[in-house]
Amino acid sequence: MGPVELLHMSVFSQSFSPCGRFLAAGNNYGEIGLFSLSAALSPDATAANQKPVLTFTAHDGPIFSLISTDVHLLSAGNGEISGWSWNDLIKKTVRPLWTKRPSCRSSLEVPEINSMTLNPRDNNLVVGGGDNNVHILDMEHGVFKAVLQGHTDYIHCVTIRDREGDILSAGEDGAVRVWDSRTSESVHCIEVYKHESCARPQFGKWLSCVTTDSDWMLCGGGPSLSLWHLRSLSPASVFPLIGCQRQATFHQDMIIAAGDGAFVSHCLLGGEVKAQIPCTPQSINTLQLNTNSSEHRVLTVGGSSRHMDVFTNLSYRAFSLHF
């Protein structure tokens, strides 16, 4: 890859291996880079250890979503999902175990897949993307078994409410839909942009991130990042962050968020911004906490750069990995 392509590279997705020793990252050129965290975090690490141990083309278009199961890495490109063996990739053997394609309205219109998550209750893969629908893939039998319809524009993000098993989806239409995973019915529709405390008409109504923790939901995008109580369906806190937040997650007693701007924000649940930690990309598309290995417990951040920052302590950037 030439210097121009490297200059215009963006990282859209990340996922840690089940053992926690490797990080997979997907970029806008359809490539997956596999990085050895154990080598990069070693006291004897050199600049060479910050480069991928394996790079391969997985899809024709950008890779907007990567997730891991106990044994597989799942990657999503334009209109398709591929499964890869982590053991094979660590051995530098590149071959997809399978590729699945959700049905689309026309062969001329292949919608991108923006988000995936696994439902631990039934081992189904929940998929959201450019056709405005949520697709449910039965991982055991390898078939799509349900389509959840209700969004009026494309979907940016999907997540699972662990305790209840509900599916949450959000996207360009500004709505968070809560689905009953047993009946595939939409049970709630939260139009965040219609709440005065959250609305920011200058940025639009689209939502780019949604995540849950028990009875709480975190969402943001055009509207301000906000914390919602799912039983009362009302916002409890609104975070005064400048720009649009593309990723957010709960971590212990705080919230970590990122999006527009070269920094990661630490927020308290009550709405206060506690700190903003500088990072390399000028805007951030993906952040991941490695909970699979206590030895390699890091936060990694990727965005509008070929560089991905590694935080060994959440208060500062330790170093960068790069394609």
C-alpha positions in Angstrom: 0.0 0.0 0.0 1.4 3.4 -1.0 1.8 6.6 1.1 -1.4 8.2 -0.3 -3.5 5.2 0.7 -1.9 5.1 4.2 -2.5 8.9 4.5 -6.2 8.4 3.8 -6.7 5.2 5.9 -9.4 5.1 8.6 -9.8 2.3 11.2 -13.5 1.5 11.7 -13.6 -1.6 13.9 -11.6 -3.6 16.4 -11.9 -6.9 18.3 -9.7 -8.7 20.8 -8.9 -12.4 20.5 -10.5 -14.8 23.1 -7.2 -15.1 24.8 -6.7 -11.3 24.9 -3.2 -11.5 23.4 -4.2 -10.2 19.9 -6.1 -7.3 18.5 -7.8 -7.4 15.1 -8.6 -4.1 13.4 -10.6 -3.4 10.2 -10.0 -0.4 7.9 -11.7 1.4 5.0 -9.8 -0.7 2.4 -11.4 -3.9 3.5 -8.2 -5.1 5.3 -7.9 -6.7 8.7 -4.7 -6.2 10.6 -3.7 -8.6 13.4 -1.6 -7.1 16.1 0.3 -9.0 18.9 -0.5 -7.2 22.2 1.8 -9.5 24.1 4.7 -8.4 21.8 3.8 -4.7 21.8 3.4 -4.6 25.6 6.7 -6.5 26.3 9.4 -4.6 28.1 11.7 -5.5 25.1 9.2 -4.2 22.5 10.6 -2.4 19.4 8.9 -0.3 16.7 8.4 -3.5 14.7 6.1 -4.9 17.4 3.7 -2.0 16.8 3.0 -3.3 13.2 0.6 -6.1 12.4 1.9 -9.6 12.4 -0.7 -10.4 9.6 -2.6 -8.2 7.2 -5.1 -9.5 4.7 -8.0 -8.4 2.6 -11.3 -9.7 4.0 -13.9 -7.7 2.1 -14.2 -5.5 -1.0 -15.4 -2.4 1.0 -14.8 -1.0 4.5 -15.0 -3.2 7.5 -17.4 -1.4 9.8 -17.8 -4.2 12.4 -15.6 -6.9 14.0 -16.6 -9.1 16.9 -15.2 -12.3 18.5 -16.8 -15.5 19.7 -14.9 -18.1 21.9 -13.2 -19.4 18.7 -14.1 -17.2 15.8 -13.5 -13.6 14.5 -16.6 -12.3 12.6 -16.1 -9.5 10.1 -18.7 -7.5 8.2 -18.3 -5.8 4.8 -20.7 -4.6 2.2 -23.6 -7.0 2.4 -21.7 -9.9 3.8 -20.4 -11.4 7.1 -17.4 -13.8 7.2 -16.3 -16.1 9.9 -12.6 -16.8 10.6 -10.8 -19.1 13.0 -8.8 -17.3 15.6 -6.4 -20.2 15.8 -5.8 -20.1 12.0 -5.2 -16.4 12.0 -2.7 -16.6 14.8 -0.9 -19.2 12.8 -1.1 -16.8 9.8 -3.5 -19.0 7.9 -6.0 -16.9 6.0 -9.2 -18.6 4.8 -12.8 -17.8 5.7 -14.7 -20.6 7.3 -18.0 -19.3 5.9 -19.6 -16.2 4.4 -23.2 -15.3 4.9 -25.3 -12.6 3.2 -28.5 -11.2 4.5 -31.2 -10.9 1.9 -31.5 -7.5 0.2 -34.1 -5.9 -2.0 -32.0 -5.9 -5.2 -28.8 -7.3 -6.5 -27.9 -3.7 -7.6 -28.3 -2.5 -4.0 -25.9 -4.1 -1.5 -26.3 -2.5 1.9 -23.3 -2.1 4.2 -23.3 -3.9 7.5 -22.6 -1.3 10.2 -22.9 -3.2 13.5 -23.0 -6.8 14.9 -23.5 -8.2 18.4 -24.0 -11.7 19.8 -27.0 -12.5 21.9 -25.5 -14.8 24.6 -28.9 -16.2 25.5 -29.4 -18.0 22.2 -26.1 -17.6 20.3 -27.8 -15.6 17.6 -25.9 -12.9 15.7 -27.7 -9.6 15.6 -26.9 -7.5 12.5 -27.8 -3.9 11.5 -27.0 -1.9 8.4 -27.9 0.0 5.4 -31.2 -1.7 4.5 -32.9 -0.2 7.6 -33.5 -3.7 9.1 -32.1 -5.8 11.9 -31.3 -9.3 10.8 -30.9 -12.3 13.1 -28.4 -15.0 12.1 -28.8 -18.4 13.8 -25.1 -19.2 14.4 -25.7 -22.9 15.1 -27.5 -23.6 11.8 -25.9 -20.8 9.7 -29.2 -19.3 8.5 -30.9 -16.0 8.9 -34.1 -16.7 10.8 -35.7 -13.3 11.4 -35.9 -9.7 10.1 -36.9 -6.9 12.5 -38.5 -4.1 10.5 -39.4 -0.6 11.8 -36.5 1.8 11.2 -37.1 4.3 8.4 -33.4 4.9 7.7 -30.2 2.9 7.9 -29.0 1.4 11.2 -25.7 2.4 12.8 -25.6 0.3 15.9 -27.1 -2.7 17.7 -26.6 -4.0 21.2 -28.2 -6.5 23.6 -29.7 -5.7 27.0 -28.1 -8.6 28.9 -30.6 -9.3 31.7 -33.8 -9.1 29.6 -32.2 -10.3 26.3 -33.9 -7.4 24.5 -32.3 -6.1 21.3 -31.6 -2.3 20.9 -31.0 -0.7 17.5 -30.4 2.9 16.6 -29.5 4.8 13.4 -30.1 7.6 11.0 -33.8 8.0 11.7 -33.0 9.2 15.3 -34.9 6.4 17.0 -33.7 3.8 19.5 -35.9 0.7 19.0 -36.2 -1.9 21.7 -37.1 -5.4 20.4 -38.3 -8.5 22.2 -35.9 -11.1 21.0 -38.5 -13.9 21.5 -41.2 -12.4 19.4 -39.1 -10.1 17.1 -41.6 -7.3 17.9 -40.7 -3.7 18.6 -41.8 -2.9 22.2 -40.5 0.6 22.5 -39.4 3.4 20.2 -37.4 6.3 21.8 -37.0 9.3 19.6 -34.1 10.9 21.3 -34.0 14.1 19.2 -37.5 15.0 20.3 -36.3 15.5 23.9 -35.3 19.2 24.4 -32.4 18.4 26.8 -30.8 16.1 24.1 -31.7 17.7 20.8 -29.0 19.5 18.8 -30.7 20.3 15.5 -27.4 21.7 14.1 -26.0 18.2 14.1 -29.1 16.3 13.0 -31.1 13.5 14.6 -29.0 10.5 13.7 -27.7 8.1 16.4 -24.3 6.4 16.1 -23.9 4.6 19.4 -26.1 2.8 21.8 -25.1 0.5 24.7 -26.8 -0.7 27.9 -25.9 -1.7 31.5 -28.8 -3.3 33.3 -31.7 -0.8 33.3 -29.6 2.0 31.8 -29.0 3.0 28.2 -26.4 5.3 26.8 -26.8 6.8 23.3 -25.6 9.7 21.2 -24.7 11.1 17.8 -26.4 14.2 16.5 -28.2 14.6 19.8 -26.0 14.9 22.9 -24.7 11.8 24.5 -27.2 10.9 27.2 -27.9 8.4 29.8 -31.5 6.9 29.9 -33.5 4.9 32.4 -35.0 2.1 30.4 -37.9 1.5 32.8 -39.1 5.1 32.8 -37.8 5.7 29.2 -36.5 9.1 30.3 -33.1 10.8 30.2 -31.3 10.9 33.5 -28.1 12.7 32.4 -27.0 14.7 29.4 -23.2 15.0 28.8 -21.9 18.5 27.7 -19.5 17.1 25.1 -18.7 19.2 22.0 -19.3 17.4 18.6 -20.9 14.1 17.9 -20.0 11.0 19.9 -19.6 7.8 17.8 -18.6 5.3 20.5 -19.4 5.1 24.2 -19.2 2.4 26.9 -19.8 1.9 30.6 -16.6 1.3 32.6 -16.8 0.8 36.3 -18.4 3.9 37.8 -17.9 6.1 34.7 -18.5 6.4 31.0 -15.9 6.5 28.2 -16.9 8.2 25.0 -15.2 9.3 21.8 -16.1 10.8 18.4 -15.4 14.2 16.9 -12.1 15.5 18.3 -8.6 14.0 19.1 -9.5 12.9 22.6 -11.3 10.3 24.7 -13.7 11.7 27.3 -14.2 10.3 30.8 -17.6 11.2 32.2 -19.3 10.6 35.5 -22.8 9.1 35.5 -24.3 12.3 36.8 -23.3 14.1 33.6 -20.0 15.7 34.5 -17.0 15.5 32.1 -14.2 14.4 34.4 -11.3 14.4 31.9 -10.4 14.4 28.1 -7.4 12.4 27.2 -5.5 13.4 24.0 -5.1 10.7 21.3 -3.7 10.5 17.8 -6.7 10.3 15.4 -8.5 13.6 14.8 -11.8 11.8 15.0 -12.5 8.4 16.6 -14.6 5.6 15.1 -13.9 2.7 17.5 -12.8 2.1 21.1 -12.4 -1.2 22.8 -11.6 -2.4 26.3 -9.7 -5.7 26.5 -11.4 -7.7 29.3 -10.2 -11.0 27.9 -6.8 -10.9 29.6 -5.8 -9.3 32.9 -2.2 -9.3 31.7 -3.1 -7.3 28.6 -5.9 -5.1 30.0 -5.8 -2.1 27.7 -8.0 0.4 25.9 -7.5 0.8 22.2 -8.8 3.6 20.0 -8.9 3.9 16.2 -10.3 6.5 13.8 -9.2 8.8 11.0 -5.7 7.6 10.9 -3.7 4.4 10.3 -2.6 4.7 13.9 -4.4 3.1 16.8 -3.6 4.3 20.3 -3.1 2.0 23.2 -3.9 3.1 26.7 -2.3 0.9 29.4 -3.7 3.3 32.0 -6.9 5.1 31.0 -5.3 8.5 31.9 -2.7 8.6 29.1 -1.8 7.1 25.8 1.1 4.7 26.1 1.9 4.1 22.4 0.3 3.5 19.0 -0.1 0.5 16.8 -0.2 1.2 13.1 -1.0 -0.5 9.7 
